Amino acid sequence: MKKTAIILMFITIISKLFGFGREIALSYIYGASNISDAYLISITIPSVVFGFVSIGIGAGFIPIFSEVMEKKGENEANYFTNNVINFILIVSTVIVIIGILFTKDIVKLFASGFDESTLLLASQYTRISLFSIYFAGLITIFKNFLQVKNKYIITALIGMPLNLIVLISILLSASSSKTILAIGYLVAVASQLVFLIPAIKESGYKYKLSIDFKNDEIIKLGHIAFPIILGVSVNEINKLVDRTIASRIAIGGISSLNYAHMLNGFVQGIFVISIITVVFPIISKLAVQNEFSKLKKTISESIVSIGFIIAPITIGSMMFSGQIVRILFGRGAFDNTAISMTSNALFFYSIGMIGFSLRDILSRAFYSLQDTKTPMINAAIGMILNIVLNLILSRYLGIGGLALATSISALFTTLLLFISLRKKIGPFGMKQISISFLKILFASLVMGGLAKLSFNYLTASLSQNLSLLMAIVVGAVSYFVIIYFMKIEDVDVIVGAIKKKFGKRSI
């Protein structure tokens, strides 16, 4: 599991670097402006409108597919997959038609603070990007299908064509029609599906134009997916409220919030999603086989592994939020106002980074047990808390207040999920997890202090950018040295595996 997760992390890093390239290009050419706001809303709407449906069905797909494979064989599993795909296509068609008919009203719902020209531009982009829903739904199912078949690498690689095509479309739009932004996004999403097709065929899947709404597995998927859909839609409502308030706070508010969220998501995408991608199919199979002792151990190891990675990044992001934003985006049309808003949001998003990460792995633990109701209830509580805090904190902290509200609600719902999971499966090593987390937190704080001292010392003779990079190196080295001598069980396993791998190479 750990070896596969590490490989996925390396692939995801490369993919995310392309993603950074596209965001840097967008910030350089358009800054935090009405054009970037309109574009970002246009690609947010399809993911929000349909995203919660695809995520709900996707999260329910793996446990049921694993169960069908185990009990009925591959033919029945493929029949189930065909049913799901055709259902997705029907739902996509309905959503696209409604979206095209009421585009302007939908954009107003997502960004009520837009002036008329920005609203018209966002509506134009959205009518094009809505068609990406077809591809996004199919990609979700086929990614899960391939992951169950242990084909993790190909599913991790699809971010590369997406980011590369979006980057090219942003660059082309600077010297031609701005509509290329939306067209480029649509082509980019479609390219992901094309990229997966060879692996899908190789796995023995054949598409058939048939759907059986009375199929037992489809009915069961509906029962599992519905609470997930409600839970995910709650998270999307949070995003909607965030962006609506951001559009009222300042021009470019949506863009600044997006850039900060993207930096936060960069960490999630590389490390957390890589771990979850490997862990979810494993714990789903363990749940079907009633191997609960192994399931608990896998969940516990995953939690500590995520903490080991995320805790130092959280401290570093908080301490150097301004410098990070400046070195990545501080050029072209991205002025000091945009830097200030974005770094402020990044600081407050960083507070909840561990909450976002652990919430995802804990939710998957419930999904593997085919319990989707508990995460849904927790998400609803988090939504209410987030909206209340949004209204309060945005008055005092502006864009940063929206990010802080999101972080607080994520931490709170994560705590609730921990409590609920222990009630459901019994003790799963919380004492050992807590001890490991305290050690990791101590090492992270020491790392942060040394990195900050190094940065302050180096800026006296070097540029800020070079000083930041060297301070990061000092922090990383000190963190790993401290962790090594602290003897954290799950971390020692990772270190041992690395030693073993390099030991073999040297023979």
N, C-alpha and C positions, 0 to 999 in steps of 0.2 A: 504493500500500500504506500509506504513512505517513498520508495524509489519512484513509483509512478507519479506521485504527487510532486516530487522534486523535478522530474522531467517536464511535467505540465507547467510548473512555475517558470522554468527557463523559456519554454515556448511562449507562455503568456507575457513574459517580460518583453520579448521581441515584438509580439503583437501590440502590446501597450505602448511601446516606443513609437510605432507607427501611429497609434492613437494620439500620443502626445504631439506628434508632428502635425496631425490634422488640426488639433486644438490650438497649437501655436500659430499655425497658418491662419486660422480663423481670427485669433486675437490680434495678429499682426496686421492683417488686411482690414478687418472691420472693427477691432477693438471691442468695447462694450457699448454697442450702438443699437439703433432701431433695426438695422438690417440683421445683426447677429441675434437680437431678441426674436425677430420674426422667424428666422431660420430655425432657431433652437426650439421655439414653440411648435413649429410645423413638424419637427421630427419627434417631439415629445408626445404630441396628441395621438399618433397611431400606437405608440408603445403603451400609453395610458388606457386608451379606449379599448384596445384588444389585448394588451399585455397581460392584464389580470386573468383573462380567459385562458390564454395559452400557458401561462405559468401554472394556473390551477390544474388544467388538464395534464400538463407536463409532469407536475409533481405527483399526481395520482397515477400516471402512466407506469412509472418504474416499478412500484410495489405490485400492481396488478399484472403487468407483463411478466415479472419474475414468478408470480404465483401460477399464472397460466402455463408458462414454460415448464415449471416444476411438476405440475399435476396433469397437464393435457398435451404437452409437446409443442414443437415448433410451428406446425401447421396452424394450430388453433391460436398461437401467439401472433402469427402473421395476419390471420383473419381479424383478430382484435385490433391490430395496428391499422389495417385498412379501414375498419369502421371508424376509428378515431380520426384518421386523416380526412375522410369524406365528411365527417361531422364538422371538422375545422373549416373545410372549404365552404360549406353551407353558411356557417356563422360569419365567416369572413366576407362573403358576398353581401349579406344583410347589412353588416356594419359599414362596408364601403359605400353602399347605396345611400344609407342614412347620412353618412359623413359628407358625401358630395352635395346632397340636398340641403343640408343645414350647416355648411362649413363656417360661415361667418358667425353664426350663433355659438358654435362650439368653440371657436377661437376666443370669442368674448368671454366665454365661461372660464377659459384657461388664463386669460390675460385681460382682465377688465380695465386695466389702466392704459391700454394702448390707445394712441391717437388714431385718427381715421386713416392716415397714410400707412402707418405700421400695421393696422388691422387688415387693410386690403392686401398688403404684401404678404402677411402671414397666411391669409386665406388662400391666396394664389399658390403659395408653397404647399399648404396643407392638402389641397385637392390632388396634388401630384403624389405627395408622400403617403397618402392614405392607402394607395395600392400596395405598399410594402407589407401591409397586414397579411396578404396571401402568403408571402414568402416567410414572414416571421413565424406564423403559425406552424407551417410545415417544418421549418428549421428546428423549432422547439421539440416536436415529436421525434424527428429523425436523430437529433442529438441524443435524446434519452434512449432511443432504440439502439444506437451504436454504443453508448456507454454500458448498457446492459450486456452487450456483446464484447465488452472489454476493449473497445476501440476508442480509447481516450484521446490519443494523439491527434487524429484527424479532426475531432470536434474542437480541439483547442486551436487548431491552425486556421479555422474559418474567420477569425478576427483579422487576419492579415489582408486578405483581399478587400474586406469591408473598409478597413482604415485607409488602405492605399488608394482605393477608388474615391472615397470621400475627400482625401487630401488633394488628389488631382482635380476633382470638381471645384474645390475651393479656390485653388490656384487659377484654374481656367476662368472662373467667374469674375476674377479681378479685372480681366481685360475684355470681357464680353458680357453676355446677358446674365443677370443675377439669378435667373430661373435655373441655370445650370446647377446651382446649389441643391435644389430640391430633386432635380432629375438625377444628379450624381448620387444622392442618398438612396433613391429607389433602385438604381442599378447596383449599388454597393450591397444592399440587402439581398437582392436576387442572386448576386455572385456567390453568396454563402451557400445557398441551396445547390447551385451548380457544382460547387466545390465538394459537396458531400455525396453527390450521386454515385460516383464510382465505388465508394466504400459501402454504400447502401446496397448496390447490386451484388457486390462481393459477399455481403452478409446473408445472401439468399432471399432478400425481400423482393416480392413482385407486387406491383400495384394492381388492384382490381376495383372497377367502378361499382361498388356495392356498399350498402349500409343497412344495418339491422338494429333499429332502435330498441328492439325487444331482447337483444343479446344480453345475457346475464352480466358479462364483464362490462359492457357499456353502461348498464344500469348502475352497477357497482361503482364504476368510474365517476358517474354523475353524483352519486352519494358522497364519494370522497372529494371530488373536485369542487363541489358547490361551496363548502366552507372555506376551502383554499381561495376560491375566487372572491368570496366576500372578504376574506382576510387581506388578500393582495390588493383588492379594490380600495380597501381602507388605506393602505400605504400610498396608493396612487392619489387618493383624495388629499392625503397630506401634501404630496408634491404639488397638486393643483392649488391648494390653499397657499403654500409657500410662494409659488410663482405669481399668483394673483396679487398677493400682498407686495411681493418684490416689484411688480410692474407699477405699483402705486408709490413705492418709496423713492425710486429714482430711474431715470433713463439708463438702460444698461444694467439694471438691478437683476433681471433674469439671467443675463449673461454672466455677471459676477458670481451669482449663486451657482450657476452651472459649472463654471471653471473650478470653483472650490470643491463642488461635489464630485467633479471628474477626478481631481487629485486624490480625494478620499477614496473614490471608486477604483482608482489605479491600484491602490494597496489591496482592496478587496478582491479585485479581479485577478491579481497575480497570485496571492497567497491563499486567501480564504476560499475562493471559488475553486482553485486547483485542488484543495483538500476535500471540499464538499463533493466535487465531481467524482472523486475516487471513493469517498466514504459512503455516499448515499446508496449506490447499488449494492455495496457490501452489507450494510446494515439492513437493507430491505430483504436481502436473501437470508440473513441471519434471523430476521423476524419471522419469515415464512417457515424456517426450519426450527423455530423455537429455541434457538441457541442464545438465550438471554445473557448468560455470563460473558460470552464473547462480544455480544452487542454492547453491553455496558462498558467493557474494556476498550472497545473501538471508539465509543463516544468520548470516554474519559481521555484517551490518548489524543483525539482530535482537538478537544478543548484546550489541553495543555500546549499542543503544537501551535494552535492559533495564538494563544497568549504569548508564547515564546517569540513569535514573529511580530505581533501587532503592538505589544506594550512599548518596546523601544521606538517604534515608528510613531506612535502616538505622542510620546514625550518630545521627540525630535520635531515633529510637525508643529506642535504648540510653541516650542522655543524659537523656531526659525520660520514661522509662517510667512512673514514679510519678505524675508530673503528668498525663500523658495518661489514665491509668486513672481518676484522681480526677476530672478534668474531665468525662469521659464517663459514668462509672458511680457516682461517689461521692455517692449520695443514696438516700433511702428505706431499704430493707432491706439495701442493699449497704454493710456496715459496714467499719471499718478493717482487720479481719482479712481480709476478702474483697479489699480494695484491695491489701493487702500481698502476698497470694498471687498475685493476677492480675498486678500490676506486675512481680513477680519472674519469673513465667513469660514475660511480654512481653519483658523484657530479654534473656533467654536465647534466645527464639525469634528475636529480631531478629538475633542473631549469624549465624544460618543463612539469613536472608532471601534473600541473593544465591544461595545454594545451591539453595533451593527453586525460585527463578525460572529459573535457567539449566538446572537438571535437567529442567524441563518442556519448554523449547524444544529441548534436545538430544535428549530422548526422541522428540519429534515428528520430528526430522530422521531418526532411525532408522526410525520408522514409515513415513515418506514413501518410504523405500528398501525397504519391506516386510521390514525386519529387526527383528523384535520380540524375538528371542532375547537380543540384547546388553543392552537395557534391563532385561529380566527377570533376567539374571544379576547385573547391578549392583544391582538392587533387593533381591535375596536377600542379597547381601553387606551392603548397608545395613541390612537387617532384623536380621541377626545382630549387627552392630555396635551398633545402636540398643538391642536388648534387653539386651546385656551392659552398656552404659553406663547404661541405665535402672536396673538393679539396683545398680550402684555409686554413681552420682551422686545418686539419690533419697535415699540414706542420709545424705548430707551437705548437700544443697541442697533437699530436699523436692520440692515441685511444680516449682521452678525446675530441678532436676536432670533431670526428665523432658523439659523443653523444651530444655535444653542437649544432652542425648543426641540428640534429634531433629535439632538444628542441626548437630552434629558429623557425624552419619551422612549428612545431606544434602550437606554440603560435600565429604565424602569420595567419595560416589558421583558427584557432579558432576565431580570431578577424573577419576575413572575413565572417565566418559562422554566427556570431552574427548579423552582418550588413545585410546579406542576409535574415536571418529569420525574422528580424523586417520588412523588406520590404515586405515579403511574407504574414505574418499574422498580421502585425500591432504591436503596443506596447504590450509587454508582461511583463511589470514590471521592465524594465532595471534600472530605478532610484532606486527602492527599492533593487534590486539585487546588484547594485553598492555600496549602503550604507552598506548592509549586508557584502559584501566582504571586504570593508575597515575596518569594525569592526573586522572581522575574521582575517584579515592580521595583524592588531595591536595586537590582542591577541596572534597570532602565533609568532610574533617577540619578544614580552615580554616573552613568553614561552621559545623560543629559547635561549634568553639571560640568563634566570634563570637556564635552563638546563645546559648551558655551564659553568656558574659560579659554579654550584653544582659539575659538573664533575671535573673541575680544582681543586676545594677544596678537593674533596673526593680522588682523585688520590694520594694525599700526604700521605694517610694512608691505602688506599685499592688498590686492583688490578684494572687494567683498565676495565676488563670485569664487575666486580661488580659495579664499579663506573659508568659505562655506564648505566647499568640496573637501578640503583638508580636515576641517572640523568633523565632518561626517565620517571620514576614515578613522580619525582618533576615537570618536564615539563608538563606531562599530567594533574596532579592535578591543577597546576596553570592555565593551558589553560581553563579547564572546569569551574573553579571558575570565571575567567575573563569573559568568554562567558556568564555565567549565569547572571551576573550583567549588561551585555550590552544590554539585552533585544532584541535579534534578533528574529523576528516574527516566521520564519520557525523552528528555533532551539528551541524556546519556545514550539512549538507544539510537537516536539520530546521529550523534557524534561517532558511535561505534560503527554504524553502517557506513559512514563516510570514510572512516579509517580503514575498514575492511576493503572497501572499493578501491581506494588509492593504494592500499597494500598489495592487492592483487595485480594492479597495473605495473607496480615497480618490480615484480618478480620476473 
